[in-house]
């Protein structure tokens, strides 16, 4: 049955079907019933992903052997790579595997900086620690100048011009995030890539798509970067692997590889076919969801339909989160809530909101939410967020990050809890809006 989205939200019957597809969508074995608003730290997983991983992990056969089990492992890997290309929307290029998205980012950065001429490298102050750390380490190793485009503290956003002004004809590498880990802002990476190459036509560009890719359509051909990185565990998949799509020119750069393998091969050691099986199960799930919105049987068309619907549902939830439900006010109407970097165009935001509560330290705030069976995260003094937060002048914050399996009722539950955390004077005006 095909569905039409009303105000961006999934119909109640479909959202229930979606939630039935997932494991631990509303409870876990350690804390019991809870609402999961920490998808940016790792999403819930479809049952089919867990089942695929369990089945393939139990098989002992390795690739390259003369037996049916080995052939099966090779077939699973080939299908997984094909499904990565489908998800990326790639008609050319290669995929690169790693132990994590950070591992892939380090490998790509090392390959570019070690062999591409140029005197400087550009990234932004709001890029993830994996990008910043890789650039700092390899810039020092290969004698490149590290240039950081800093965010505007008033908007907690890095403006395109701030990035472009750091680039010159001696820049060899640009690394930018597609969606901010702090504010949820979606950056116009297509324009960034296009304008950067007006300055340096042969510039190598890497896009960190880890936070963006679970929430909207990825089209690497349209973006035009040399590398686009994802983390499957945030895309409803499993941990222990990371992938990138790369152009053939980047894949051909000198890099750590086995002798006698093709120049574009980035596999090191035995390929972990079970991770590819889990990824194919993710794409299977997206195709299942896509069939609710299109009659096409083409796998890429189904993925596009699913991701488009996911984006619309999450924008609908974000609108409720910010503006309220009618029964309870939204975050923008709560004077005790400080939001970071939230723009007016919700299509340019993911369902990721960074905020702080008046008079409540972020970790204490998360503890209060946990007491209300709401799971959020308080990034702060850790290697992943410290540099980014320093750039916008805060020490810590509370992050709500949702997904398409979240419901309007869960958003309202969060808003009611947040309203109750207001200081006594503000609480009367905020809670008084609810009925």
N, C-alpha and C positions, 0 to 999 in steps of 0.2 A: 504493500500500500504506500503510495506517495503522499508526502505531507507538505503542506505550505507552512512557512514560519510566520507566526503572528508577533509583530513587534520584536522580531529577532529570536524569540524564545521557542524552544521545542514544545510541541503539544504535550500535555501531561502523560498521555499514553505512551508516547515515544520516549520521553525522559525516563519513564519507568522501565521500558525495554532496555534502554541504554544502561541503566544502573544494574539491571539483572545480568548484563554482560560482564560486569567487573567483580573482582575480588576485593573485599574490605572497603567497599565504597562508603559504608556508614558505621563500621565498627572495626576494631582490631583485637587480636587475642591478648593484648597487654592492658589496654585501657577500657575495653568494652565499647559501648555506643559512643560515637563522636562524629562531628562534622569535619571533613578533611578539607582544610583551606591552606595546604602547604604543597600544592602541586608543583611549584617552581623548584622545590627541593627534591622532587621525584613524584611522579604521578601514580595514581592507582593503576592496576594492570587488568586487562581483560582476562577472563578465565582461559581463553584459547591460547594466550601467550604463556601462561603458567604451565598449561598442559603440554604445549609444544616443547618447552624447555625441559620439562621432566622426561618426556619420551626420548628426546635426542641425547640428553646427558647420560641416560642409562646405557646407550649403545657404545660398545668398546672399539668399533672399527675406525681406523684412520684412513684418510684419503691417500690415493696412490697405491693401493693394494689390489691384488687380483681376486676380489671377492665381492659379492652383492652388497654387503654392508658398507664397504668402502665406496662403491659406486653411488650408494644412497647418500653418503655424506657429501660426495662431490655434487650430486644433483641438488641437495638442500642448499649448499653454498652458492651454487650458480643461480638458484631461484632467489636467494636472499639478495645477491648483488643486483639481479634484475629488478627486484622490488625496491631497492635503494634508488636505482636510476629512475624508476617510475615515481617514487615519492619526490625526488629532487626535480622532476620534470626535465631530466637531462636527455638530450639526443646525441651527445658526444661526451668525451672525457672519460674519467676513471673514478672509482671509489677507493678510498684509503681507509683501512681498518686500524684500530688502536685499542688499547686497554680502556680508554676513556676519551671523552672529547678533549680534555686537557692534554692527554698523551698525543693525540692527533695534532692539536695546535702546536705543541712543542716540535713535533717532527716537521711540520710544514714550515714553521718559522726558521728552524735550523737549515732546512734545505734552501730556502730563498736567500737568507742572509749570508750563507757560506759561499754562494756561487754567483749571485746577481750583482753586477756593478752598481755602485751608488754609495753615497756617503751618509745617508740618513734614513730613518725609519719613523713612521707616523702611526700613532694610535690615539685614543682619547682617555680622559681621566675617568670615564664611567665604563670603560671596558673591564671585563672580568679579570680577576687576578691571574687566571691561566694565560690570558693574552699579555697582560702587563708583565708578568714574570718571565714569560718566554722572550719577549722583546728586550727586556732589561738584560737578561742573561746572554742572549746571543748577540745583541748589539755590542756589549762589552767584549765578547769573545772575538768578534770579527771587525772591531774597530768602526762601528757605525754610531752616528749620533742619534739618540732617542729623543723624539719630539712628541710632546703630549698636548693635544687640544683639550683645554680645560673647559668645564661646564660653566654656564651662567648660574651663579648661586641663587639668583632671584627665581629662575625657572627650573633649576635642577636639570637642565638640558644642555647638551652639546650642540651648538648651532652649526649648520653645514659650513658656513663661512669660516668658522673657527678651525674646522678641519682643513679646509682647502688652503687657508693661509699658511699652514705648516708645510705644505707640499711644494717642492720645487723640482727642477729638472734633474736634481741629484738624488731624489727620493727613490728608493728601490722597492719599498714595501709599505702598504697601508693595511692596517687591521682595524675593523670597526664592528661594533655589535649591531644586530638587527633589532633587538628589543632590550631595553635597560633592565638589569636585574634589580634595580632599586625603585624605579618609578613606573615601570611597565610601558614606557613610551616606545612606540615603534618608529624606528628611524627610516628615512627614505634612502635606503642603501642603493637603489638603482640610480638615483640622481647623484649620490655621492661618488659612486664608481664612474659614472659618465663624466662628471665635472673634474674629477681627479685626473682622468686620462686626457682631458684637454690640456692639462699642465704637463703631464708626463705620459705620453701615449703608450709606452711599454710597461707601465707600472704594474707590479704584482699586487693583487688585492685579496685579502681573506676576510670573509664575513662570518662572525660568530652567530650562528642561528639557533643556539641551544634554547633560548627562552622563546624565540619567535615560532619555531617550527611546530610545536604542539598546538598552535592556536590559529594558523592561517595557511593558505596555500603557499608552498615553496615552488619557485620557478627560477632555477639557476640560469637558464638561457636568457630570461628577461633581465635578471640582476646583472649578469655579465662579469662577476668576480672570477678570480682564478681558483678560489677555494670557498666552500660553504660547509660549515661544521655543525653536526647535530649530536645530541646525547640521547640514545634510545630510551634510557630510563625516565626521561622527562616526556617522551613521546609514547607513553603507555607500554614501553618495552622493558628490558632488563638492564641491570648494571653490569659492569665488567667489560663493556665495549663502547667504542665511540666510532663515528664514521664521518667522512668528508667526501663531498664530490669535488674533484679538481679537474682543471683543464689539462689537456695533453701536454701543453708546454710546461706546466708546473710539475706534472707527474714525471716528466722526463729529466727534471733537474737532478744532479747528483744527490744521492741520499743513501742511507744505510739499507742494503739489500743483499740478497743471496747472489753469488756469482752464477752466471749461466742462466739467470732468469731475465725476462725482458726488462728493458730500461724503465718501463712504467710500472713495474711490479713493486708494491710496498708491503707485501706479506712477509712477515718474519716468523719463522717457526711453523708448527702445524696450525692450520686454520681451524678456528673454533666454530664448527659448523652449527652447533646448537644455538649460538647467538644469532646466526643468520636465520635459523628456523624461527626463533622468537621474533625477529624483525618481520619475516613474512607473515607471521600471525598478526602482527600489528596492522600490516597492510590488508590482510584478510578482514580484520575488524573494520577498518575504514571503508572497505568495499561493501561490507554488510550495511554500514550506516549510510553510505552513499546511495545504495539501492532504494532508500526511502525517499530520495529526491530526484532520481533520474531513472529512466528505463534503459540506459546504455549498459552494455556489458563490458565495455573497455575499462581496463583496470585504472589507468590514469584518470579517465573521466569520472570514475567512481570516487577516486581519492579527492579530486577537485571538488566534487559535490559534497563529500563528507566534510572536508576542511572549510569550505565556504559556509556550511550550516553550523559547524562548530564555532567559527568566528562570529556569526550572527547571534547565536545563543549566548556567547560570552559577552558580547557587546550589550545584549539585553540585560544580562545579570549585572554588568557594570553600571548601567543606567539606574537600576534599582539600588545598587550599593551607594551610589553618589546622591541620588535624588529622592530616595525613599520609596516606600511601597503604598503609600496612602494611609496605612495604619501606623507607620513608624517613620520618622524623618531619616533622610540620608546623611551620609558623612559630611557633605558640604553644608548642612544645616545644623551641625553639632559644633558649637563654639569651643568645646574642649578637645576637638580633633584637629591636628595639623597635618595636612596632606602634602606630599612632596611630588612636584613635577607633573601634576595631573592637568592635562590640556582639555580644551573644550571639545575637540573633535574625537569622539570616543572610538571612531574607526582607526585612529592612530594610537590606540592604547590596547594593551592586552588586559586580561582579567588578573592584574597584579597591581596592588595598591600598597604604597609605602606610607606610613603615618606614625604619629606619636600621640599619646594621650596626656592631657594637662595634669601635671602633678604625679604621674605614674611612670616609673622607669620601664623601658621596653620589655626587659625580661620579666618584671613583675606583672606587666600588662598581659604577657602571654600566659603567665601562670593563672591570672584571673580568667582568661578565656578558657584555659584547660578546665578550670573548675566548672565552667558552663558547658563542657563537652565540645569545645571548639578548638581545633588544632591549627594554630598559626605559628609563625617563626619570628624570632627577634635577632636578625643579623647585627653584628657589632664588632667587637674586638676579636676578629678572627682573620686568618690569612686570606679568606675569600672576599671580605667586604671592607676591611679597614681602610685601604687606599681609596676606594670609591667614596666612602662616607666622608673621609677627610676632604675630598674635593668639593663636597657640597656643605661642609661645615657642621656635620652632626656626628655624634658618637655611636648612636644606635637607633634603631627604629623597629616598628612592628610591620611585618609583611603578610598581607593576605594574598594568596595566589590560588585562584580557583581553576576549574576545568569545566568541560561541557557536561560532565556528569553531576555537577552541582545544580541545585534547584532554587527557585525563587523563595521557597519556604526556608531554606538554609540561609539565604541572604538576609531574610527578615529576622531570623533567630540571631544572627550576628549583630544586626543593627540594634535589636532590643538590648542585647548584652552591652554593646558599646554605649548606648544611651544611659544605661544604669551606672556606668563608670564615671559619669560627669561629677565634678565637685558639686556640693549641695546646692549652691546658688544657681549654677548653670543647669543642674539636673531638672529643676522644676520647669524651666522653659523648654527643655528638650523633650522630656518625658510627657509634658503636657500636650505635645503635638500628637501623641499616640492615642488610640481609642481602645 
